[in-house]
Amino acid sequence: MLAPGPGSRFIDCTLGAGGHALALLTASQPDGRLLGLDADPVALARAHERLVAGGIATDQFHLCHGHFRDLTTLAEATQLIDVDGILLDLGVSSYQLDTPERGFSFRADGPLDMRLDPTRGPTAADLIAELSEQQLADLIYRYGEERGSRRIARLIVERRRHTPITTTAALADLVTQAIGRGGRDRIHPATRTFQALRIAVNDELEQLASVLPQAVALLRSGGRLAVISFHSLEDRIVKQFFRDESGYGGSMNERTPHLRIITRKPIVAGPDERDVNPRARSAKLRVAEKL
């Protein structure tokens, strides 16, 4: 969908372990260039090793520690503007999920952190300790779409009066006590609460809304923006932005169209891919081209 070719210029706003970056640069030889951003310093180091091991010359990529809400500033600083493609692969990486010390998952006990950038900002434990019952209930409902948010918030406030809630196991057990195991719902009862806290800790939805217009401005005419989302809140923001910027709605939309939607429906993983990579089951890819 990003159609890389010799000399293509890309920005990977969510570098992770560098898999997408390596594929794009490999397909852009001999003189492609890429700017890679990530809030996680560990991810940057892992991606650098992967690109070099993949035979990519170090002068073909520039990796920056930063948040994608600062995309324009970082792109201008590295003189990578008027690019051929920009990629956003939202959420957390498998490496982060599988590292208990980062606190993203309840599958192994760890500190209740959840920061994509461990060098700054409050942790999930801080939010659990400081927010009021109403604030917690609103957060869990808004970002997790959790119908049991009030029961969860009530039990959090009751429990923290006696014992600080600082680990993933403690929070997961508390949520299960508050709302039960969910009957036919196949996901763990704490899934939505963990999602809500992670989104809040990392300001994810606001960052996404901020970066999308910046990305369009940095694309050349004919350049493409590709976004992979993993839950409905993200996908809704991307879908609505693409519709607005493509002039969808005729006379009801007074904006000058800037985009042409490539994927009328999002691309999702097929059965074979889901068997190999179960985490792909919720992924949705939307792509648009700058006019």
Residue frames relative to the residue before (quaternion, step in Angstrom):
aa qw qx qy qz dx dy dz
M 1.0000 0.0000 0.0000 0.0000 0.00 0.00 0.00
L 0.6894 0.4498 -0.2785 0.4948 3.60 1.10 -0.62
A 0.2636 -0.8382 0.4535 0.1494 3.58 1.34 -0.10
P 0.0768 0.8215 -0.5604 0.0718 3.62 0.65 1.03
G 0.0219 0.7773 -0.6281 0.0268 3.52 -1.20 0.68
P 0.7453 -0.3863 0.2614 0.4764 3.61 -1.24 0.12
G 0.8404 0.1805 -0.1543 0.4873 3.55 -0.84 1.03
S 0.3983 0.7273 -0.4821 0.2826 3.63 1.21 0.11
R 0.2447 -0.7548 0.5980 0.1128 3.53 -1.22 0.70
F 0.0141 -0.8264 0.5599 -0.0582 3.55 -0.73 1.13
I 0.1844 -0.7140 0.6551 0.1645 3.48 -1.42 0.32
D 0.1329 -0.7513 0.6435 0.0615 3.55 -0.86 1.04
C 0.2399 -0.8286 0.4932 0.1123 3.57 -0.21 1.29
T 0.7537 0.2488 -0.1399 0.5920 3.58 1.25 -0.35
L 0.1615 -0.8780 0.4424 0.0854 3.53 0.59 1.25
G 0.0989 -0.8241 0.5489 0.0993 3.59 0.91 -0.87
A 0.7984 -0.2539 0.2101 0.5040 3.57 -0.92 -0.92
G 0.6003 -0.6339 0.3336 0.3558 3.58 1.26 0.16
G 0.3687 0.7633 -0.4720 0.2423 3.60 1.22 0.17
H 0.6775 0.4624 -0.2899 0.4931 3.57 0.89 -0.90
A 0.6439 0.5373 -0.3241 0.4378 3.58 0.94 -0.90
L 0.6533 0.5103 -0.3148 0.4623 3.58 0.93 -0.87
A 0.6581 0.5072 -0.3145 0.4592 3.59 0.93 -0.88
L 0.6710 0.4999 -0.3016 0.4570 3.59 0.93 -0.87
L 0.6913 0.4713 -0.2869 0.4665 3.58 0.88 -0.89
T 0.6146 0.5417 -0.3469 0.4567 3.58 1.03 -0.72
A 0.7150 0.4367 -0.2460 0.4874 3.57 0.97 -0.85
S 0.6856 0.4778 -0.2765 0.4746 3.61 1.28 -0.19
Q 0.3686 0.7331 -0.4912 0.2922 3.57 1.25 0.28
P 0.5645 -0.0856 -0.8061 -0.1556 1.54 -2.29 0.96
D 0.8098 0.3034 -0.1370 0.4831 3.64 1.03 -0.44
G 0.2316 0.7781 -0.5451 0.2093 3.59 0.97 0.81
R 0.1784 -0.7735 0.5996 0.1023 3.54 -1.27 0.43
L 0.0487 -0.8055 0.5905 0.0029 3.54 -1.15 0.62
L 0.1943 -0.7151 0.6596 0.1257 3.51 -1.18 0.77
G 0.0782 -0.8071 0.5850 0.0153 3.56 -0.76 1.06
L 0.1261 -0.7970 0.5892 0.0405 3.56 -0.88 0.99
D 0.1590 0.7640 -0.6231 0.0528 3.54 -1.18 0.57
A 0.4573 -0.6884 0.4966 0.2653 3.54 -1.08 0.77
D 0.6824 0.4857 -0.2592 0.4808 3.57 1.26 -0.44
P 0.3867 -0.7445 0.4919 0.2327 3.63 -0.49 1.13
V 0.6091 0.5507 -0.3577 0.4447 3.60 1.07 -0.66
A 0.6351 0.5297 -0.3273 0.4572 3.58 0.99 -0.82
L 0.6367 0.5372 -0.3320 0.4425 3.59 0.94 -0.83
A 0.6682 0.4942 -0.3045 0.4653 3.57 0.91 -0.88
R 0.6593 0.5024 -0.3090 0.4663 3.59 0.96 -0.85
A 0.6593 0.5096 -0.3102 0.4576 3.59 0.98 -0.83
H 0.6175 0.5448 -0.3424 0.4524 3.58 1.01 -0.80
E 0.6586 0.5032 -0.3055 0.4688 3.58 0.91 -0.92
R 0.6726 0.5114 -0.3025 0.4410 3.57 0.92 -0.87
L 0.6591 0.5068 -0.3142 0.4582 3.59 0.96 -0.83
V 0.6610 0.4927 -0.3076 0.4752 3.57 0.94 -0.87
A 0.6574 0.5015 -0.3093 0.4697 3.58 0.95 -0.86
G 0.6753 0.4919 -0.2840 0.4706 3.57 1.18 -0.55
G 0.5881 -0.6297 0.3440 0.3732 3.56 1.28 0.20
I 0.4689 0.6625 -0.4553 0.3661 3.60 1.20 0.38
A 0.4326 -0.6982 0.5087 0.2579 3.58 -0.82 1.01
T 0.5433 -0.6676 0.4043 0.3092 3.57 -0.94 0.88
D 0.6341 0.5216 -0.3538 0.4479 3.61 1.14 -0.35
Q 0.6033 0.5619 -0.3632 0.4340 3.61 1.27 0.04
F 0.7841 0.2255 -0.1548 0.5571 3.59 1.20 -0.14
H 0.1316 -0.7496 0.6444 0.0752 3.49 -1.27 0.59
L 0.1284 -0.8121 0.5683 0.0329 3.57 -0.61 1.16
C 0.1080 -0.8219 0.5592 -0.0037 3.56 -0.80 1.10
H 0.3463 -0.6791 0.6042 0.2319 3.53 -1.11 0.78
G 0.4395 0.6855 -0.4828 0.3223 3.56 -0.47 1.16
H 0.5012 -0.6325 0.5071 0.3025 3.52 -1.36 0.23
F 0.5180 -0.6883 0.3968 0.3169 3.57 -0.93 0.78
R 0.4766 0.6197 -0.4732 0.4060 3.60 1.21 0.09
D 0.6842 0.4417 -0.2648 0.5165 3.59 1.28 -0.40
L 0.2080 0.8423 -0.4820 0.1224 3.57 1.26 0.39
T 0.6780 0.5069 -0.3155 0.4287 3.61 0.74 -0.99
T 0.6610 0.5149 -0.3040 0.4534 3.57 0.89 -0.95
L 0.6957 0.4716 -0.2778 0.4651 3.58 0.89 -0.93
A 0.6505 0.5119 -0.3225 0.4591 3.59 1.00 -0.76
E 0.6680 0.4899 -0.3051 0.4698 3.59 0.94 -0.84
A 0.6349 0.5407 -0.3316 0.4411 3.58 1.05 -0.75
T 0.7432 0.3605 -0.2047 0.5251 3.58 1.11 -0.65
Q 0.4256 -0.7429 0.4254 0.2935 3.57 1.35 0.19
L 0.4899 0.6138 -0.4674 0.4059 3.56 1.02 0.83
I 0.2614 0.7323 -0.5702 0.2652 3.53 0.11 1.39
D 0.7595 0.2936 -0.2720 0.5128 3.58 -1.27 0.30
V 0.2219 0.8230 -0.4879 0.1881 3.54 0.94 0.98
D 0.5754 -0.6151 0.4352 0.3181 3.55 -1.31 0.40
G 0.8228 -0.0440 0.0525 0.5642 3.57 1.08 -0.57
I 0.1161 -0.7648 0.6311 0.0571 3.54 -1.21 0.66
L 0.1455 -0.8033 0.5767 0.0306 3.55 -0.91 1.02
L 0.0431 -0.7464 0.6635 0.0290 3.52 -1.16 0.82
D 0.0343 -0.7680 0.6391 -0.0232 3.57 -0.66 1.16
L 0.2062 -0.8760 0.4269 0.0884 3.53 0.24 1.37
G 0.7017 0.4762 -0.3469 0.4007 3.53 -1.35 0.25
V 0.6442 -0.5053 0.4055 0.4066 3.54 -1.26 -0.49
S 0.4989 -0.6569 0.4804 0.2981 3.54 -1.20 0.53
S 0.6523 -0.4932 0.3937 0.4199 3.56 -1.29 0.28
Y 0.6167 0.5485 -0.3478 0.4448 3.58 1.02 -0.76
Q 0.6763 0.4829 -0.3003 0.4683 3.58 0.90 -0.88
L 0.6453 0.5215 -0.3191 0.4581 3.58 0.98 -0.83
D 0.7469 0.4245 -0.2128 0.4656 3.56 1.00 -0.87
T 0.6083 0.5115 -0.3605 0.4883 3.59 1.29 0.17
P 0.3488 -0.7882 0.4577 0.2182 3.63 -0.12 1.23
E 0.6161 0.5853 -0.3479 0.3960 3.58 1.06 -0.73
R 0.6466 0.5282 -0.3291 0.4411 3.61 1.17 -0.41
G 0.3961 -0.7879 0.4143 0.2251 3.56 1.27 -0.24
F 0.4369 0.7179 -0.4531 0.2973 3.61 1.16 0.40
S 0.7892 0.2950 -0.1200 0.5252 3.56 1.10 -0.68
F 0.3803 -0.7131 0.5440 0.2255 3.54 -1.19 0.63
R 0.4689 0.7016 -0.4365 0.3120 3.61 1.24 0.02
A 0.7533 0.0900 -0.1005 0.6437 3.57 1.29 -0.34
D 0.5096 -0.6773 0.4320 0.3084 3.57 -0.90 0.87
G 0.1689 0.7679 -0.6035 0.1328 3.55 -1.07 0.80
P 0.6795 -0.4637 0.3481 0.4495 3.59 -1.24 0.07
L 0.4607 -0.6881 0.4936 0.2660 3.57 -1.04 0.79
D 0.1148 0.8337 -0.5200 0.1464 3.55 0.44 1.32
M 0.0674 0.8629 -0.5000 -0.0295 3.59 0.39 -1.33
R 0.4711 0.6586 -0.4725 0.3479 3.64 1.12 0.26
L 0.4014 -0.6807 0.5557 0.2584 3.57 -0.92 0.89
D 0.7366 0.2518 -0.1559 0.6081 3.55 1.14 -0.71
P 0.2203 -0.8315 0.4949 0.1230 3.60 -0.09 1.24
T 0.5940 0.5921 -0.3618 0.4071 3.59 1.26 -0.01
R 0.8129 0.1941 -0.0841 0.5426 3.61 1.19 -0.19
G 0.7949 0.3924 -0.2532 0.3874 3.50 -1.36 0.38
P 0.6183 -0.5554 0.4095 0.3763 3.57 -1.29 0.31
T 0.4264 -0.6812 0.5367 0.2571 3.54 -1.23 0.56
A 0.6737 -0.4522 0.3782 0.4457 3.55 -1.32 0.06
A 0.6143 0.5476 -0.3428 0.4531 3.58 1.05 -0.73
D 0.6217 0.5381 -0.3384 0.4576 3.58 1.05 -0.73
L 0.6602 0.4959 -0.3110 0.4706 3.59 0.93 -0.86
I 0.6370 0.5342 -0.3189 0.4551 3.57 0.97 -0.89
A 0.7115 0.4707 -0.2514 0.4572 3.59 0.99 -0.85
E 0.7915 0.3982 -0.1639 0.4338 3.58 0.99 -0.84
L 0.6555 0.5323 -0.3351 0.4178 3.62 1.00 -0.66
S 0.5224 -0.6228 0.4827 0.3258 3.54 -1.19 0.59
E 0.6848 -0.4656 0.3517 0.4366 3.56 -1.26 0.22
Q 0.6668 0.5001 -0.3046 0.4610 3.59 0.93 -0.88
Q 0.6504 0.5169 -0.3126 0.4606 3.58 0.98 -0.87
L 0.6540 0.5067 -0.3110 0.4678 3.58 0.97 -0.84
A 0.6536 0.5103 -0.3166 0.4607 3.58 0.91 -0.88
D 0.6639 0.5026 -0.3065 0.4611 3.59 0.94 -0.88
L 0.6464 0.5283 -0.3144 0.4520 3.58 0.98 -0.89
I 0.6960 0.4769 -0.2821 0.4567 3.58 0.81 -1.01
Y 0.6680 0.4870 -0.3065 0.4719 3.59 1.04 -0.71
R 0.6883 0.5009 -0.2889 0.4380 3.58 0.90 -0.95
Y 0.8000 0.3192 -0.1515 0.4849 3.58 0.75 -1.03
G 0.7449 0.3693 -0.2222 0.5092 3.58 1.20 -0.40
E 0.2646 -0.7795 0.5128 0.2438 3.56 1.30 -0.32
E 0.3202 0.7579 -0.4799 0.3044 3.50 1.12 0.92
R 0.3524 -0.7721 0.4932 0.1907 3.57 -0.52 1.21
G 0.6919 0.4529 -0.2816 0.4866 3.60 1.18 -0.42
S 0.2423 0.8295 -0.4829 0.1419 3.59 1.23 0.38
R 0.6646 0.5119 -0.3253 0.4364 3.61 0.91 -0.79
R 0.6476 0.5013 -0.3219 0.4750 3.58 0.99 -0.77
I 0.6422 0.5187 -0.3223 0.4633 3.58 1.00 -0.80
A 0.6757 0.4954 -0.2975 0.4577 3.58 0.85 -0.96
R 0.6363 0.5369 -0.3295 0.4453 3.58 0.99 -0.82
L 0.6916 0.4640 -0.2838 0.4752 3.58 0.91 -0.89
I 0.5910 0.5559 -0.3721 0.4508 3.62 1.06 -0.65
V 0.6928 0.4750 -0.2852 0.4616 3.59 0.80 -1.01
E 0.6417 0.5183 -0.3242 0.4631 3.58 1.01 -0.79
R 0.6981 0.4860 -0.2717 0.4502 3.58 0.91 -0.96
R 0.6935 0.5011 -0.3004 0.4217 3.60 0.90 -0.87
R 0.5091 0.6272 -0.4295 0.4037 3.61 1.23 -0.22
H 0.7598 0.3598 -0.1799 0.5108 3.55 1.14 -0.68
T 0.8139 0.0399 0.0242 0.5791 3.60 0.99 -0.85
P 0.4538 -0.6734 0.4991 0.3025 3.64 -0.80 0.90
I 0.3025 -0.7314 0.5846 0.1783 3.58 -1.06 0.80
T 0.1038 0.8583 -0.4830 0.1385 3.55 -0.04 1.29
T 0.7301 0.3798 -0.2454 0.5123 3.62 1.20 -0.06
T 0.6183 -0.5648 0.4013 0.3710 3.54 -1.23 0.53
A 0.6450 0.5244 -0.3312 0.4463 3.60 0.96 -0.77
A 0.6453 0.5247 -0.3244 0.4506 3.57 0.97 -0.84
L 0.6791 0.4734 -0.2990 0.4747 3.60 0.92 -0.83
A 0.6456 0.5207 -0.3288 0.4516 3.60 0.91 -0.85
D 0.6538 0.5012 -0.3146 0.4716 3.60 0.95 -0.84
L 0.6448 0.5299 -0.3185 0.4495 3.57 0.98 -0.84
V 0.6574 0.5033 -0.3140 0.4647 3.59 0.91 -0.89
T 0.6398 0.5247 -0.3241 0.4586 3.58 0.96 -0.84
Q 0.6409 0.5116 -0.3187 0.4754 3.58 1.02 -0.78
A 0.6786 0.5212 -0.2920 0.4274 3.57 0.99 -0.85
I 0.8413 0.1844 -0.0547 0.5052 3.60 0.83 -0.94
G 0.5065 -0.6546 0.4327 0.3574 3.60 1.22 -0.05
R 0.6631 -0.5516 0.3636 0.3519 3.54 -1.32 -0.11
G 0.5804 -0.6936 0.3263 0.2751 3.57 1.21 0.30
G 0.4699 -0.7118 0.4425 0.2770 3.59 1.15 0.30
R 0.8515 -0.0802 0.0840 0.5114 3.58 -0.68 -1.13
D 0.4984 0.6530 -0.4352 0.3686 3.61 1.24 -0.21
R 0.3188 -0.8041 0.4742 0.1641 3.58 -0.51 1.18
I 0.6155 0.5426 -0.3702 0.4355 3.62 1.15 -0.26
H 0.6091 -0.5381 0.4314 0.3917 3.55 -1.25 0.46
P 0.5650 -0.6432 0.3895 0.3396 3.62 -0.90 0.82
A 0.6770 0.4921 -0.3014 0.4567 3.62 1.15 -0.46
T 0.4143 0.7534 -0.4508 0.2399 3.60 1.25 -0.23
R 0.7209 0.4558 -0.2659 0.4493 3.58 0.73 -1.02
T 0.6323 0.5236 -0.3321 0.4644 3.59 1.06 -0.69
F 0.6464 0.4994 -0.3189 0.4807 3.59 0.97 -0.80
Q 0.6275 0.5258 -0.3385 0.4640 3.60 0.99 -0.79
A 0.6657 0.5190 -0.3090 0.4383 3.58 0.87 -0.94
L 0.6752 0.4878 -0.3001 0.4649 3.59 0.88 -0.90
R 0.6435 0.5243 -0.3249 0.4532 3.58 0.97 -0.83
I 0.6496 0.5094 -0.3170 0.4671 3.58 0.93 -0.86
A 0.6760 0.4948 -0.2949 0.4596 3.58 0.94 -0.89
V 0.6477 0.5334 -0.3226 0.4381 3.58 0.89 -0.92
N 0.7924 0.3297 -0.1465 0.4919 3.57 0.92 -0.93
D 0.3983 -0.7447 0.4645 0.2664 3.59 1.29 0.19
E 0.1549 0.8798 -0.4437 0.0714 3.55 1.19 0.67
L 0.7055 0.4665 -0.2958 0.4439 3.60 0.79 -0.89
E 0.6406 0.5098 -0.3224 0.4751 3.58 1.03 -0.74
Q 0.6314 0.5243 -0.3268 0.4686 3.57 1.04 -0.77
L 0.6477 0.5211 -0.3184 0.4556 3.57 0.97 -0.86
A 0.6631 0.4971 -0.3069 0.4679 3.58 0.89 -0.89
S 0.6636 0.5140 -0.2976 0.4549 3.58 1.10 -0.69
V 0.7198 0.4800 -0.2694 0.4230 3.59 0.90 -0.89
L 0.5828 0.6294 -0.3879 0.3372 3.62 0.99 -0.68
P 0.7003 0.4261 -0.3033 0.4858 3.67 0.78 -0.80
Q 0.5935 0.5503 -0.3694 0.4566 3.60 1.10 -0.57
A 0.6482 0.5297 -0.3169 0.4459 3.56 0.96 -0.88
V 0.6453 0.5147 -0.3277 0.4597 3.59 0.92 -0.86
A 0.6586 0.5215 -0.3110 0.4445 3.59 0.94 -0.86
L 0.7055 0.4740 -0.2640 0.4559 3.60 1.07 -0.69
L 0.5797 0.5871 -0.3764 0.4214 3.60 1.24 -0.24
R 0.4394 -0.6261 0.5645 0.3103 3.54 -1.21 0.54
S 0.6304 -0.4808 0.4208 0.4408 3.55 -1.27 0.18
G 0.7739 0.2605 -0.2285 0.5301 3.58 -0.71 1.09
G 0.5233 0.6222 -0.4164 0.4071 3.59 1.27 -0.09
R 0.3155 -0.7852 0.5151 0.1367 3.55 -1.15 0.59
L 0.2294 -0.7362 0.6259 0.1167 3.51 -1.21 0.78
A 0.0528 -0.7979 0.6002 -0.0147 3.57 -0.74 1.12
V 0.0384 -0.8040 0.5931 -0.0215 3.57 -0.85 1.03
I 0.1390 -0.7578 0.6346 0.0606 3.54 -0.90 1.04
S 0.0438 -0.7998 0.5986 -0.0078 3.57 -0.67 1.13
F 0.2984 -0.7888 0.5223 0.1265 3.54 -1.24 0.50
H 0.7790 0.1412 -0.1631 0.5887 3.59 1.21 0.16
S 0.7121 -0.5261 0.2785 0.3722 3.53 -1.25 0.57
L 0.6123 0.5643 -0.3684 0.4135 3.61 1.02 -0.66
E 0.6628 0.4791 -0.2990 0.4916 3.58 0.97 -0.84
D 0.6819 0.5094 -0.3005 0.4304 3.54 0.79 -1.04
R 0.6189 0.5566 -0.3380 0.4392 3.59 1.04 -0.75
I 0.6499 0.5129 -0.3131 0.4654 3.58 0.97 -0.87
V 0.6741 0.4921 -0.2940 0.4660 3.59 0.89 -0.96
K 0.6572 0.5221 -0.3093 0.4471 3.58 0.86 -0.96
Q 0.6938 0.4706 -0.2886 0.4626 3.59 0.84 -0.93
F 0.6278 0.5300 -0.3388 0.4584 3.60 1.01 -0.76
F 0.6590 0.5013 -0.3106 0.4668 3.58 0.88 -0.91
R 0.6512 0.5128 -0.3179 0.4604 3.60 0.94 -0.84
D 0.6700 0.5043 -0.2996 0.4549 3.58 0.90 -0.93
E 0.7398 0.4323 -0.2329 0.4599 3.55 0.87 -1.00
S 0.6600 0.4742 -0.3239 0.4845 3.60 1.24 -0.11
G 0.5346 -0.6518 0.3933 0.3670 3.57 1.30 0.10
Y 0.2974 0.7718 -0.5146 0.2259 3.56 1.21 0.38
G 0.7162 0.4250 -0.3161 0.4545 3.58 -0.87 0.91
G 0.4022 -0.7592 0.4477 0.2480 3.56 1.29 0.09
S 0.8562 -0.1055 0.0779 0.4997 3.57 -0.95 -0.89
M 0.5814 0.5834 -0.3801 0.4209 3.58 1.20 -0.34
N 0.7137 0.3647 -0.2300 0.5520 3.56 1.23 -0.38
E 0.2049 -0.8334 0.5068 0.0814 3.54 -0.35 1.27
R 0.4829 0.6714 -0.4439 0.3450 3.60 1.22 -0.02
T 0.4688 -0.6222 0.5417 0.3156 3.54 -1.20 0.61
P 0.4503 -0.7013 0.4648 0.2990 3.63 -0.67 0.96
H 0.1358 -0.7904 0.5950 0.0528 3.54 -1.00 0.93
L 0.7763 0.2994 -0.1326 0.5387 3.57 1.22 -0.47
R 0.1933 -0.6998 0.6655 0.1732 3.49 -1.40 0.37
I 0.3623 -0.7467 0.5154 0.2132 3.57 -0.65 1.10
I 0.2904 -0.7678 0.5529 0.1428 3.57 -0.78 1.09
T 0.7663 0.2883 -0.1418 0.5565 3.57 0.98 -0.90
R 0.2496 -0.7838 0.5499 0.1452 3.60 -0.16 1.22
K 0.7390 0.1208 -0.1120 0.6533 3.54 1.21 -0.57
P 0.5531 -0.6292 0.4112 0.3594 3.61 -0.97 0.70
I 0.4312 -0.6571 0.5524 0.2776 3.53 -1.20 0.62
V 0.0725 -0.7969 0.5997 0.0101 3.57 -0.89 0.99
A 0.6217 -0.5560 0.4029 0.3768 3.54 -1.25 0.38
G 0.4058 -0.7008 0.5373 0.2356 3.55 -1.09 0.79
P 0.7413 -0.4256 0.2767 0.4391 3.59 -1.27 0.19
D 0.6555 0.5168 -0.3276 0.4427 3.61 0.91 -0.85
E 0.6710 0.4869 -0.3067 0.4677 3.58 0.92 -0.86
R 0.6502 0.5159 -0.3238 0.4541 3.59 0.96 -0.79
D 0.6164 0.5398 -0.3493 0.4545 3.59 1.08 -0.64
V 0.6992 0.4546 -0.2608 0.4863 3.56 0.99 -0.88
N 0.8023 0.1107 -0.0067 0.5865 3.57 0.99 -0.91
P 0.2256 -0.8271 0.4977 0.1313 3.62 0.20 1.24
R 0.6208 0.5644 -0.3565 0.4111 3.62 1.08 -0.57
A 0.5752 0.5883 -0.3760 0.4262 3.58 1.27 -0.20
R 0.4733 0.7203 -0.4302 0.2684 3.59 1.20 -0.30
S 0.7582 0.3630 -0.2121 0.4983 3.61 1.06 -0.62
A 0.4827 0.6938 -0.4255 0.3234 3.60 1.27 -0.01
K 0.0435 -0.7684 0.6384 0.0138 3.55 -1.10 0.84
L 0.1721 -0.7862 0.5901 0.0637 3.55 -0.84 1.07
R 0.0156 -0.7677 0.6404 -0.0164 3.55 -0.87 1.06
V 0.0875 -0.8004 0.5930 -0.0078 3.55 -0.98 0.93
A 0.0072 0.7761 -0.6305 0.0097 3.56 -1.10 0.81
E 0.3100 -0.7516 0.5624 0.1507 3.55 -1.21 0.65
K 0.4351 -0.7027 0.4984 0.2617 3.56 -0.93 0.87
L 0.4232 -0.7158 0.5043 0.2329 3.55 -0.90 0.97
